[in-house]
């Protein structure tokens, strides 16, 4: 997980690419949870969701400025 200031420095296309990566990772973790009913690293799900929210917030802020 990156610091919010590091996320703000990235270009929009990098953020959108990272967003697709995060979605895929969340999807994989949720599927693992449904299949095995437990996760090896449950904290990853929370941190990925938080990072996704931060990226979406930054993208929304940038669109409002334009």
mmCIF file of the N, C-alpha and C atoms, coordinates in Angstrom:
data_MODEL
# 
_entry.id   MODEL 
# 
loop_
_atom_site.group_PDB 
_atom_site.id 
_atom_site.type_symbol 
_atom_site.label_atom_id 
_atom_site.label_alt_id 
_atom_site.label_comp_id 
_atom_site.label_asym_id 
_atom_site.label_entity_id 
_atom_site.label_seq_id 
_atom_site.pdbx_PDB_ins_code 
_atom_site.Cartn_x 
_atom_site.Cartn_y 
_atom_site.Cartn_z 
_atom_site.occupancy 
_atom_site.B_iso_or_equiv 
_atom_site.pdbx_formal_charge 
_atom_site.auth_seq_id 
_atom_site.auth_comp_id 
_atom_site.auth_asym_id 
_atom_site.auth_atom_id 
_atom_site.pdbx_PDB_model_num 
ATOM 1   N N  . UNK A 1 1  ? 0.837   -1.181  0.000   1.00 0.00 ? 1  UNK A N  1 
ATOM 2   C CA . UNK A 1 1  ? 0.000   0.000   0.000   1.00 0.00 ? 1  UNK A CA 1 
ATOM 3   C C  . UNK A 1 1  ? 0.877   1.238   0.000   1.00 0.00 ? 1  UNK A C  1 
ATOM 4   N N  . UNK A 1 2  ? 0.466   2.192   -0.781  1.00 0.00 ? 2  UNK A N  1 
ATOM 5   C CA . UNK A 1 2  ? 1.248   3.401   -0.929  1.00 0.00 ? 2  UNK A CA 1 
ATOM 6   C C  . UNK A 1 2  ? 0.708   4.519   -0.047  1.00 0.00 ? 2  UNK A C  1 
ATOM 7   N N  . UNK A 1 3  ? 1.575   5.461   0.207   1.00 0.00 ? 3  UNK A N  1 
ATOM 8   C CA . UNK A 1 3  ? 1.203   6.653   0.944   1.00 0.00 ? 3  UNK A CA 1 
ATOM 9   C C  . UNK A 1 3  ? 0.307   7.513   0.050   1.00 0.00 ? 3  UNK A C  1 
ATOM 10  N N  . UNK A 1 4  ? -0.600  8.266   0.631   1.00 0.00 ? 4  UNK A N  1 
ATOM 11  C CA . UNK A 1 4  ? -1.537  9.078   -0.147  1.00 0.00 ? 4  UNK A CA 1 
ATOM 12  C C  . UNK A 1 4  ? -0.806  10.115  -0.993  1.00 0.00 ? 4  UNK A C  1 
ATOM 13  N N  . UNK A 1 5  ? 0.291   10.659  -0.497  1.00 0.00 ? 5  UNK A N  1 
ATOM 14  C CA . UNK A 1 5  ? 1.044   11.641  -1.280  1.00 0.00 ? 5  UNK A CA 1 
ATOM 15  C C  . UNK A 1 5  ? 1.703   10.986  -2.491  1.00 0.00 ? 5  UNK A C  1 
ATOM 16  N N  . UNK A 1 6  ? 2.121   9.727   -2.352  1.00 0.00 ? 6  UNK A N  1 
ATOM 17  C CA . UNK A 1 6  ? 2.698   9.001   -3.483  1.00 0.00 ? 6  UNK A CA 1 
ATOM 18  C C  . UNK A 1 6  ? 1.633   8.712   -4.535  1.00 0.00 ? 6  UNK A C  1 
ATOM 19  N N  . UNK A 1 7  ? 0.426   8.428   -4.082  1.00 0.00 ? 7  UNK A N  1 
ATOM 20  C CA . UNK A 1 7  ? -0.667  8.163   -5.015  1.00 0.00 ? 7  UNK A CA 1 
ATOM 21  C C  . UNK A 1 7  ? -1.016  9.429   -5.782  1.00 0.00 ? 7  UNK A C  1 
ATOM 22  N N  . UNK A 1 8  ? -1.020  10.573  -5.097  1.00 0.00 ? 8  UNK A N  1 
ATOM 23  C CA . UNK A 1 8  ? -1.366  11.845  -5.742  1.00 0.00 ? 8  UNK A CA 1 
ATOM 24  C C  . UNK A 1 8  ? -0.372  12.222  -6.841  1.00 0.00 ? 8  UNK A C  1 
ATOM 25  N N  . UNK A 1 9  ? 0.876   11.795  -6.718  1.00 0.00 ? 9  UNK A N  1 
ATOM 26  C CA . UNK A 1 9  ? 1.906   12.144  -7.692  1.00 0.00 ? 9  UNK A CA 1 
ATOM 27  C C  . UNK A 1 9  ? 1.785   11.352  -8.993  1.00 0.00 ? 9  UNK A C  1 
ATOM 28  N N  . UNK A 1 10 ? 1.058   10.249  -8.979  1.00 0.00 ? 10 UNK A N  1 
ATOM 29  C CA . UNK A 1 10 ? 0.964   9.395   -10.159 1.00 0.00 ? 10 UNK A CA 1 
ATOM 30  C C  . UNK A 1 10 ? 0.004   9.976   -11.194 1.00 0.00 ? 10 UNK A C  1 
ATOM 31  N N  . UNK A 1 11 ? 0.242   9.608   -12.445 1.00 0.00 ? 11 UNK A N  1 
ATOM 32  C CA . UNK A 1 11 ? -0.622  10.047  -13.541 1.00 0.00 ? 11 UNK A CA 1 
ATOM 33  C C  . UNK A 1 11 ? -1.937  9.280   -13.510 1.00 0.00 ? 11 UNK A C  1 
ATOM 34  N N  . UNK A 1 12 ? -2.940  9.836   -14.196 1.00 0.00 ? 12 UNK A N  1 
ATOM 35  C CA . UNK A 1 12 ? -4.269  9.219   -14.189 1.00 0.00 ? 12 UNK A CA 1 
ATOM 36  C C  . UNK A 1 12 ? -4.258  7.814   -14.767 1.00 0.00 ? 12 UNK A C  1 
ATOM 37  N N  . UNK A 1 13 ? -3.502  7.602   -15.848 1.00 0.00 ? 13 UNK A N  1 
ATOM 38  C CA . UNK A 1 13 ? -3.487  6.273   -16.454 1.00 0.00 ? 13 UNK A CA 1 
ATOM 39  C C  . UNK A 1 13 ? -2.843  5.243   -15.528 1.00 0.00 ? 13 UNK A C  1 
ATOM 40  N N  . UNK A 1 14 ? -1.840  5.660   -14.767 1.00 0.00 ? 14 UNK A N  1 
ATOM 41  C CA . UNK A 1 14 ? -1.230  4.757   -13.788 1.00 0.00 ? 14 UNK A CA 1 
ATOM 42  C C  . UNK A 1 14 ? -2.227  4.411   -12.685 1.00 0.00 ? 14 UNK A C  1 
ATOM 43  N N  . UNK A 1 15 ? -2.986  5.403   -12.249 1.00 0.00 ? 15 UNK A N  1 
ATOM 44  C CA . UNK A 1 15 ? -3.977  5.168   -11.200 1.00 0.00 ? 15 UNK A CA 1 
ATOM 45  C C  . UNK A 1 15 ? -5.083  4.236   -11.683 1.00 0.00 ? 15 UNK A C  1 
ATOM 46  N N  . UNK A 1 16 ? -5.526  4.433   -12.917 1.00 0.00 ? 16 UNK A N  1 
ATOM 47  C CA . UNK A 1 16 ? -6.571  3.566   -13.457 1.00 0.00 ? 16 UNK A CA 1 
ATOM 48  C C  . UNK A 1 16 ? -6.070  2.140   -13.627 1.00 0.00 ? 16 UNK A C  1 
ATOM 49  N N  . UNK A 1 17 ? -4.801  1.983   -14.023 1.00 0.00 ? 17 UNK A N  1 
ATOM 50  C CA . UNK A 1 17 ? -4.215  0.648   -14.139 1.00 0.00 ? 17 UNK A CA 1 
ATOM 51  C C  . UNK A 1 17 ? -4.127  -0.012  -12.767 1.00 0.00 ? 17 UNK A C  1 
ATOM 52  N N  . UNK A 1 18 ? -3.689  0.750   -11.777 1.00 0.00 ? 18 UNK A N  1 
ATOM 53  C CA . UNK A 1 18 ? -3.598  0.215   -10.409 1.00 0.00 ? 18 UNK A CA 1 
ATOM 54  C C  . UNK A 1 18 ? -4.984  -0.157  -9.882  1.00 0.00 ? 18 UNK A C  1 
ATOM 55  N N  . UNK A 1 19 ? -5.978  0.608   -10.263 1.00 0.00 ? 19 UNK A N  1 
ATOM 56  C CA . UNK A 1 19 ? -7.350  0.327   -9.851  1.00 0.00 ? 19 UNK A CA 1 
ATOM 57  C C  . UNK A 1 19 ? -7.817  -1.025  -10.393 1.00 0.00 ? 19 UNK A C  1 
ATOM 58  N N  . UNK A 1 20 ? -7.480  -1.325  -11.636 1.00 0.00 ? 20 UNK A N  1 
ATOM 59  C CA . UNK A 1 20 ? -7.851  -2.633  -12.195 1.00 0.00 ? 20 UNK A CA 1 
ATOM 60  C C  . UNK A 1 20 ? -7.099  -3.761  -11.501 1.00 0.00 ? 20 UNK A C  1 
ATOM 61  N N  . UNK A 1 21 ? -5.834  -3.509  -11.149 1.00 0.00 ? 21 UNK A N  1 
ATOM 62  C CA . UNK A 1 21 ? -5.065  -4.518  -10.405 1.00 0.00 ? 21 UNK A CA 1 
ATOM 63  C C  . UNK A 1 21 ? -5.699  -4.785  -9.041  1.00 0.00 ? 21 UNK A C  1 
ATOM 64  N N  . UNK A 1 22 ? -6.084  -3.725  -8.360  1.00 0.00 ? 22 UNK A N  1 
ATOM 65  C CA . UNK A 1 22 ? -6.696  -3.856  -7.038  1.00 0.00 ? 22 UNK A CA 1 
ATOM 66  C C  . UNK A 1 22 ? -8.011  -4.618  -7.136  1.00 0.00 ? 22 UNK A C  1 
ATOM 67  N N  . UNK A 1 23 ? -8.819  -4.287  -8.146  1.00 0.00 ? 23 UNK A N  1 
ATOM 68  C CA . UNK A 1 23 ? -10.089 -4.998  -8.327  1.00 0.00 ? 23 UNK A CA 1 
ATOM 69  C C  . UNK A 1 23 ? -9.857  -6.495  -8.505  1.00 0.00 ? 23 UNK A C  1 
ATOM 70  N N  . UNK A 1 24 ? -8.848  -6.836  -9.276  1.00 0.00 ? 24 UNK A N  1 
ATOM 71  C CA . UNK A 1 24 ? -8.537  -8.253  -9.509  1.00 0.00 ? 24 UNK A CA 1 
ATOM 72  C C  . UNK A 1 24 ? -8.076  -8.923  -8.205  1.00 0.00 ? 24 UNK A C  1 
ATOM 73  N N  . UNK A 1 25 ? -7.230  -8.247  -7.444  1.00 0.00 ? 25 UNK A N  1 
ATOM 74  C CA . UNK A 1 25 ? -6.750  -8.804  -6.179  1.00 0.00 ? 25 UNK A CA 1 
ATOM 75  C C  . UNK A 1 25 ? -7.901  -8.992  -5.187  1.00 0.00 ? 25 UNK A C  1 
ATOM 76  N N  . UNK A 1 26 ? -8.789  -8.016  -5.117  1.00 0.00 ? 26 UNK A N  1 
ATOM 77  C CA . UNK A 1 26 ? -9.952  -8.127  -4.228  1.00 0.00 ? 26 UNK A CA 1 
ATOM 78  C C  . UNK A 1 26 ? -10.826 -9.297  -4.668  1.00 0.00 ? 26 UNK A C  1 
ATOM 79  N N  . UNK A 1 27 ? -11.047 -9.420  -5.966  1.00 0.00 ? 27 UNK A N  1 
ATOM 80  C CA . UNK A 1 27 ? -11.842 -10.524 -6.502  1.00 0.00 ? 27 UNK A CA 1 
ATOM 81  C C  . UNK A 1 27 ? -11.240 -11.871 -6.107  1.00 0.00 ? 27 UNK A C  1 
ATOM 82  N N  . UNK A 1 28 ? -9.923  -11.998 -6.258  1.00 0.00 ? 28 UNK A N  1 
ATOM 83  C CA . UNK A 1 28 ? -9.246  -13.248 -5.903  1.00 0.00 ? 28 UNK A CA 1 
ATOM 84  C C  . UNK A 1 28 ? -9.369  -13.551 -4.411  1.00 0.00 ? 28 UNK A C  1 
ATOM 85  N N  . UNK A 1 29 ? -9.202  -12.526 -3.575  1.00 0.00 ? 29 UNK A N  1 
ATOM 86  C CA . UNK A 1 29 ? -9.298  -12.734 -2.130  1.00 0.00 ? 29 UNK A CA 1 
ATOM 87  C C  . UNK A 1 29 ? -10.710 -13.127 -1.704  1.00 0.00 ? 29 UNK A C  1 
ATOM 88  N N  . UNK A 1 30 ? -11.702 -12.494 -2.298  1.00 0.00 ? 30 UNK A N  1 
ATOM 89  C CA . UNK A 1 30 ? -13.090 -12.819 -1.959  1.00 0.00 ? 30 UNK A CA 1 
ATOM 90  C C  . UNK A 1 30 ? -13.419 -14.244 -2.392  1.00 0.00 ? 30 UNK A C  1 
ATOM 91  N N  . UNK A 1 31 ? -12.937 -14.641 -3.566  1.00 0.00 ? 31 UNK A N  1 
ATOM 92  C CA . UNK A 1 31 ? -13.158 -16.017 -4.011  1.00 0.00 ? 31 UNK A CA 1 
ATOM 93  C C  . UNK A 1 31 ? -12.473 -17.017 -3.088  1.00 0.00 ? 31 UNK A C  1 
ATOM 94  N N  . UNK A 1 32 ? -11.263 -16.698 -2.669  1.00 0.00 ? 32 UNK A N  1 
ATOM 95  C CA . UNK A 1 32 ? -10.550 -17.567 -1.730  1.00 0.00 ? 32 UNK A CA 1 
ATOM 96  C C  . UNK A 1 32 ? -11.329 -17.687 -0.419  1.00 0.00 ? 32 UNK A C  1 
ATOM 97  N N  . UNK A 1 33 ? -11.883 -16.579 0.028   1.00 0.00 ? 33 UNK A N  1 
ATOM 98  C CA . UNK A 1 33 ? -12.666 -16.575 1.262   1.00 0.00 ? 33 UNK A CA 1 
ATOM 99  C C  . UNK A 1 33 ? -13.923 -17.434 1.117   1.00 0.00 ? 33 UNK A C  1 
ATOM 100 N N  . UNK A 1 34 ? -14.578 -17.334 -0.027  1.00 0.00 ? 34 UNK A N  1 
ATOM 101 C CA . UNK A 1 34 ? -15.797 -18.120 -0.243  1.00 0.00 ? 34 UNK A CA 1 
ATOM 102 C C  . UNK A 1 34 ? -15.502 -19.614 -0.347  1.00 0.00 ? 34 UNK A C  1 
ATOM 103 N N  . UNK A 1 35 ? -14.369 -19.958 -0.926  1.00 0.00 ? 35 UNK A N  1 
ATOM 104 C CA . UNK A 1 35 ? -14.031 -21.369 -1.112  1.00 0.00 ? 35 UNK A CA 1 
ATOM 105 C C  . UNK A 1 35 ? -13.542 -21.998 0.187   1.00 0.00 ? 35 UNK A C  1 
ATOM 106 N N  . UNK A 1 36 ? -12.583 -21.364 0.834   1.00 0.00 ? 36 UNK A N  1 
ATOM 107 C CA . UNK A 1 36 ? -11.953 -21.977 2.009   1.00 0.00 ? 36 UNK A CA 1 
ATOM 108 C C  . UNK A 1 36 ? -12.498 -21.456 3.337   1.00 0.00 ? 36 UNK A C  1 
ATOM 109 N N  . UNK A 1 37 ? -13.323 -20.412 3.300   1.00 0.00 ? 37 UNK A N  1 
ATOM 110 C CA . UNK A 1 37 ? -13.913 -19.799 4.501   1.00 0.00 ? 37 UNK A CA 1 
ATOM 111 C C  . UNK A 1 37 ? -12.878 -19.205 5.448   1.00 0.00 ? 37 UNK A C  1 
ATOM 112 N N  . UNK A 1 38 ? -11.678 -18.954 4.924   1.00 0.00 ? 38 UNK A N  1 
ATOM 113 C CA . UNK A 1 38 ? -10.666 -18.243 5.711   1.00 0.00 ? 38 UNK A CA 1 
ATOM 114 C C  . UNK A 1 38 ? -9.608  -17.695 4.757   1.00 0.00 ? 38 UNK A C  1 
ATOM 115 N N  . UNK A 1 39 ? -8.926  -16.667 5.205   1.00 0.00 ? 39 UNK A N  1 
ATOM 116 C CA . UNK A 1 39 ? -7.851  -16.061 4.431   1.00 0.00 ? 39 UNK A CA 1 
ATOM 117 C C  . UNK A 1 39 ? -6.550  -16.177 5.207   1.00 0.00 ? 39 UNK A C  1 
ATOM 118 N N  . UNK A 1 40 ? -5.457  -16.375 4.473   1.00 0.00 ? 40 UNK A N  1 
ATOM 119 C CA . UNK A 1 40 ? -4.156  -16.417 5.137   1.00 0.00 ? 40 UNK A CA 1 
ATOM 120 C C  . UNK A 1 40 ? -3.789  -15.042 5.689   1.00 0.00 ? 40 UNK A C  1 
ATOM 121 N N  . UNK A 1 41 ? -4.110  -14.022 4.910   1.00 0.00 ? 41 UNK A N  1 
ATOM 122 C CA . UNK A 1 41 ? -3.795  -12.647 5.314   1.00 0.00 ? 41 UNK A CA 1 
ATOM 123 C C  . UNK A 1 41 ? -5.054  -11.790 5.184   1.00 0.00 ? 41 UNK A C  1 
ATOM 124 N N  . UNK A 1 42 ? -5.931  -11.838 6.166   1.00 0.00 ? 42 UNK A N  1 
ATOM 125 C CA . UNK A 1 42 ? -7.197  -11.110 6.057   1.00 0.00 ? 42 UNK A CA 1 
ATOM 126 C C  . UNK A 1 42 ? -7.041  -9.587  6.027   1.00 0.00 ? 42 UNK A C  1 
ATOM 127 N N  . UNK A 1 43 ? -5.934  -9.091  6.542   1.00 0.00 ? 43 UNK A N  1 
ATOM 128 C CA . UNK A 1 43 ? -5.723  -7.645  6.551   1.00 0.00 ? 43 UNK A CA 1 
ATOM 129 C C  . UNK A 1 43 ? -5.534  -7.084  5.138   1.00 0.00 ? 43 UNK A C  1 
ATOM 130 N N  . UNK A 1 44 ? -5.152  -7.931  4.193   1.00 0.00 ? 44 UNK A N  1 
ATOM 131 C CA . UNK A 1 44 ? -4.952  -7.462  2.825   1.00 0.00 ? 44 UNK A CA 1 
ATOM 132 C C  . UNK A 1 44 ? -6.247  -6.958  2.200   1.00 0.00 ? 44 UNK A C  1 
ATOM 133 N N  . UNK A 1 45 ? -7.334  -7.615  2.503   1.00 0.00 ? 45 UNK A N  1 
ATOM 134 C CA . UNK A 1 45 ? -8.616  -7.215  1.935   1.00 0.00 ? 45 UNK A CA 1 
ATOM 135 C C  . UNK A 1 45 ? -8.978  -5.794  2.367   1.00 0.00 ? 45 UNK A C  1 
ATOM 136 N N  . UNK A 1 46 ? -8.799  -5.502  3.633   1.00 0.00 ? 46 UNK A N  1 
ATOM 137 C CA . UNK A 1 46 ? -9.110  -4.165  4.151   1.00 0.00 ? 46 UNK A CA 1 
ATOM 138 C C  . UNK A 1 46 ? -8.180  -3.111  3.550   1.00 0.00 ? 46 UNK A C  1 
ATOM 139 N N  . UNK A 1 47 ? -6.892  -3.418  3.468   1.00 0.00 ? 47 UNK A N  1 
ATOM 140 C CA . UNK A 1 47 ? -5.949  -2.431  2.944   1.00 0.00 ? 47 UNK A CA 1 
ATOM 141 C C  . UNK A 1 47 ? -6.160  -2.189  1.449   1.00 0.00 ? 47 UNK A C  1 
ATOM 142 N N  . UNK A 1 48 ? -6.537  -3.231  0.703   1.00 0.00 ? 48 UNK A N  1 
ATOM 143 C CA . UNK A 1 48 ? -6.816  -3.047  -0.722  1.00 0.00 ? 48 UNK A CA 1 
ATOM 144 C C  . UNK A 1 48 ? -8.053  -2.188  -0.938  1.00 0.00 ? 48 UNK A C  1 
ATOM 145 N N  . UNK A 1 49 ? -9.081  -2.412  -0.128  1.00 0.00 ? 49 UNK A N  1 
ATOM 146 C CA . UNK A 1 49 ? -10.294 -1.602  -0.243  1.00 0.00 ? 49 UNK A CA 1 
ATOM 147 C C  . UNK A 1 49 ? -10.004 -0.143  0.099   1.00 0.00 ? 49 UNK A C  1 
ATOM 148 N N  . UNK A 1 50 ? -9.149  0.075   1.078   1.00 0.00 ? 50 UNK A N  1 
ATOM 149 C CA . UNK A 1 50 ? -8.792  1.440   1.470   1.00 0.00 ? 50 UNK A CA 1 
ATOM 150 C C  . UNK A 1 50 ? -8.013  2.128   0.349   1.00 0.00 ? 50 UNK A C  1 
ATOM 151 N N  . UNK A 1 51 ? -7.055  1.409   -0.230  1.00 0.00 ? 51 UNK A N  1 
ATOM 152 C CA . UNK A 1 51 ? -6.273  1.985   -1.319  1.00 0.00 ? 51 UNK A CA 1 
ATOM 153 C C  . UNK A 1 51 ? -7.166  2.287   -2.527  1.00 0.00 ? 51 UNK A C  1 
ATOM 154 N N  . UNK A 1 52 ? -8.118  1.408   -2.804  1.00 0.00 ? 52 UNK A N  1 
ATOM 155 C CA . UNK A 1 52 ? -9.056  1.635   -3.910  1.00 0.00 ? 52 UNK A CA 1 
ATOM 156 C C  . UNK A 1 52 ? -9.861  2.908   -3.670  1.00 0.00 ? 52 UNK A C  1 
ATOM 157 N N  . UNK A 1 53 ? -10.336 3.092   -2.453  1.00 0.00 ? 53 UNK A N  1 
ATOM 158 C CA . UNK A 1 53 ? -11.113 4.284   -2.114  1.00 0.00 ? 53 UNK A CA 1 
ATOM 159 C C  . UNK A 1 53 ? -10.267 5.548   -2.267  1.00 0.00 ? 53 UNK A C  1 
ATOM 160 N N  . UNK A 1 54 ? -9.007  5.482   -1.865  1.00 0.00 ? 54 UNK A N  1 
ATOM 161 C CA . UNK A 1 54 ? -8.129  6.642   -1.993  1.00 0.00 ? 54 UNK A CA 1 
ATOM 162 C C  . UNK A 1 54 ? -7.916  7.004   -3.462  1.00 0.00 ? 54 UNK A C  1 
ATOM 163 N N  . UNK A 1 55 ? -7.688  5.988   -4.288  1.00 0.00 ? 55 UNK A N  1 
ATOM 164 C CA . UNK A 1 55 ? -7.468  6.236   -5.715  1.00 0.00 ? 55 UNK A CA 1 
ATOM 165 C C  . UNK A 1 55 ? -8.720  6.819   -6.356  1.00 0.00 ? 55 UNK A C  1 
ATOM 166 N N  . UNK A 1 56 ? -9.877  6.256   -6.029  1.00 0.00 ? 56 UNK A N  1 
ATOM 167 C CA . UNK A 1 56 ? -11.125 6.777   -6.588  1.00 0.00 ? 56 UNK A CA 1 
ATOM 168 C C  . UNK A 1 56 ? -11.371 8.216   -6.151  1.00 0.00 ? 56 UNK A C  1 
ATOM 169 N N  . UNK A 1 57 ? -11.028 8.532   -4.916  1.00 0.00 ? 57 UNK A N  1 
ATOM 170 C CA . UNK A 1 57 ? -11.182 9.902   -4.417  1.00 0.00 ? 57 UNK A CA 1 
ATOM 171 C C  . UNK A 1 57 ? -10.292 10.864  -5.192  1.00 0.00 ? 57 UNK A C  1 
ATOM 172 N N  . UNK A 1 58 ? -9.056  10.483  -5.414  1.00 0.00 ? 58 UNK A N  1 
ATOM 173 C CA . UNK A 1 58 ? -8.120  11.340  -6.140  1.00 0.00 ? 58 UNK A CA 1 
ATOM 174 C C  . UNK A 1 58 ? -8.569  11.532  -7.583  1.00 0.00 ? 58 UNK A C  1 
ATOM 175 N N  . UNK A 1 59 ? -9.023  10.460  -8.231  1.00 0.00 ? 59 UNK A N  1 
ATOM 176 C CA . UNK A 1 59 ? -9.500  10.575  -9.609  1.00 0.00 ? 59 UNK A CA 1 
ATOM 177 C C  . UNK A 1 59 ? -10.718 11.490  -9.697  1.00 0.00 ? 59 UNK A C  1 
ATOM 178 N N  . UNK A 1 60 ? -11.611 11.392  -8.720  1.00 0.00 ? 60 UNK A N  1 
ATOM 179 C CA . UNK A 1 60 ? -12.793 12.252  -8.694  1.00 0.00 ? 60 UNK A CA 1 
ATOM 180 C C  . UNK A 1 60 ? -12.398 13.707  -8.483  1.00 0.00 ? 60 UNK A C  1 
ATOM 181 N N  . UNK A 1 61 ? -11.443 13.952  -7.595  1.00 0.00 ? 61 UNK A N  1 
ATOM 182 C CA . UNK A 1 61 ? -10.970 15.316  -7.358  1.00 0.00 ? 61 UNK A CA 1 
ATOM 183 C C  . UNK A 1 61 ? -10.393 15.914  -8.633  1.00 0.00 ? 61 UNK A C  1 
ATOM 184 N N  . UNK A 1 62 ? -9.616  15.126  -9.353  1.00 0.00 ? 62 UNK A N  1 
ATOM 185 C CA . UNK A 1 62 ? -8.998  15.619  -10.583 1.00 0.00 ? 62 UNK A CA 1 
ATOM 186 C C  . UNK A 1 62 ? -10.039 15.916  -11.653 1.00 0.00 ? 62 UNK A C  1 
ATOM 187 N N  . UNK A 1 63 ? -11.086 15.115  -11.733 1.00 0.00 ? 63 UNK A N  1 
ATOM 188 C CA . UNK A 1 63 ? -12.128 15.348  -12.732 1.00 0.00 ? 63 UNK A CA 1 
ATOM 189 C C  . UNK A 1 63 ? -12.922 16.604  -12.408 1.00 0.00 ? 63 UNK A C  1 
ATOM 190 N N  . UNK A 1 64 ? -13.102 16.899  -11.140 1.00 0.00 ? 64 UNK A N  1 
ATOM 191 C CA . UNK A 1 64 ? -13.842 18.101  -10.739 1.00 0.00 ? 64 UNK A CA 1 
ATOM 192 C C  . UNK A 1 64 ? -13.056 19.365  -11.044 1.00 0.00 ? 64 UNK A C  1 
ATOM 193 N N  . UNK A 1 65 ? -11.746 19.288  -10.962 1.00 0.00 ? 65 UNK A N  1 
ATOM 194 C CA . UNK A 1 65 ? -10.901 20.456  -11.207 1.00 0.00 ? 65 UNK A CA 1 
ATOM 195 C C  . UNK A 1 65 ? -10.925 20.830  -12.682 1.00 0.00 ? 65 UNK A C  1 
ATOM 196 N N  . UNK A 1 66 ? -11.006 19.831  -13.552 1.00 0.00 ? 66 UNK A N  1 
ATOM 197 C CA . UNK A 1 66 ? -10.966 20.089  -15.001 1.00 0.00 ? 66 UNK A CA 1 
ATOM 198 C C  . UNK A 1 66 ? -12.162 20.786  -15.500 1.00 0.00 ? 66 UNK A C  1 
# 
